[in-house]
Amino acid sequence: MKKHSSRIRDEIAKLQEQLKTAETREAERIGRIALKAGLGEIETDENELQAAFEDLAQRFRRGEVVPTEGNGANEHSRKGAQTTPVASGPAASGDNEA
């Protein structure tokens, strides 16, 4: 049985709304985590920040996990994962304003 184009459009509209809701939920989650990490206080170019997030996403996709502070800091959330050093200090901020 073939669907009418109007029914397909309705399904597409529902899926677009579901996508929008899912993206909003994900953005709020990532935003809360970023604020807890102190990123809200850093003044940097949006493109630089996006590039840093893309790098971080690639590291997680490859299974490279950086230990967190606190309990279990010496354990990784993924067994056998290798850590990648995270730069800190003024040079790591990416803020090149003089």
Order of alpha helices (4+ residues) and beta strands (2+ residues): alpha-alpha
